Amino acid sequence: MKPKDPTAPKHAHYHEHDPLPPGLLPEDTAVASANECTGLMFTPPENDAQQEAYQELSPMAIPRREPGGRAHSKGCPGTGKRPEKRQ
């Protein structure tokens, strides 16, 4: 067997598998995933039923549609026609 080289770098212990100290994280949270944490949706609701279902599922504040209001755009903001041109 080859002897260990005393000049070789030593293994770094990052302690990523150590148990967390008590009280570090909140005891009870309503967040179950990254999407709920950020409030992002993969795709916007396509109709009123989907919008209402998402509002019931999510503990986050979801904007309410006013009756007779226009549907939200599926495009990104700022992608419309602009009078000025960027340089």
C-alpha positions in Angstrom: 0.0 0.0 0.0 1.2 3.5 -0.9 2.0 5.8 2.1 -0.1 9.0 2.4 1.4 12.1 1.1 1.6 14.7 3.9 1.5 17.6 1.4 -1.8 16.4 -0.2 -4.8 18.6 0.5 -7.0 17.4 3.3 -10.7 16.6 2.8 -12.9 19.5 3.6 -15.9 18.8 6.0 -18.8 21.0 5.0 -21.2 19.4 7.5 -24.1 19.4 5.0 -25.5 16.2 6.5 -25.4 17.4 10.1 -28.7 17.8 11.8 -30.0 21.4 12.0 -30.0 23.1 15.4 -33.5 23.4 16.9 -35.2 26.8 16.3 -33.3 27.5 13.1 -36.3 27.1 10.8 -39.9 28.0 11.4 -41.9 25.2 13.0 -45.0 25.5 10.8 -45.0 26.9 7.3 -47.5 26.9 4.5 -44.9 26.7 1.9 -44.5 23.3 0.2 -42.5 24.1 -2.9 -40.3 26.7 -4.7 -43.3 27.8 -6.8 -45.4 28.6 -3.7 -42.5 30.4 -2.1 -42.0 32.8 -5.0 -45.7 32.9 -6.0 -44.8 32.0 -9.6 -47.1 30.0 -11.7 -45.8 27.9 -14.6 -48.6 29.1 -16.8 -51.3 31.7 -16.1 -54.9 30.4 -15.6 -56.8 30.1 -18.9 -60.3 30.6 -17.5 -62.2 31.7 -14.4 -62.4 28.1 -13.1 -58.7 27.7 -13.1 -58.2 31.1 -11.5 -60.6 30.3 -8.7 -59.0 26.8 -8.1 -55.5 28.4 -7.9 -56.8 31.0 -5.4 -58.2 28.2 -3.2 -55.0 26.1 -3.3 -52.4 28.8 -2.7 -51.9 30.4 0.7 -50.3 33.3 -1.1 -52.3 36.4 -2.1 -53.5 35.8 -5.6 -54.9 38.9 -7.4 -58.6 38.7 -7.9 -60.2 39.4 -11.2 -63.0 41.9 -11.2 -66.3 40.7 -12.7 -66.3 41.6 -16.4 -62.6 42.5 -16.2 -60.2 41.7 -19.0 -58.2 38.4 -18.9 -54.5 38.6 -18.0 -52.1 38.6 -20.9 -50.1 35.4 -21.5 -47.2 37.4 -22.9 -44.3 38.9 -21.0 -44.7 42.6 -20.0 -42.9 45.0 -22.3 -43.0 42.8 -25.4 -45.5 45.0 -27.2 -44.7 47.6 -29.9 -42.6 50.5 -28.7 -42.5 53.9 -30.4 -38.8 54.4 -29.6 -36.0 52.1 -30.7 -33.3 50.8 -28.4 -29.7 51.3 -29.4 
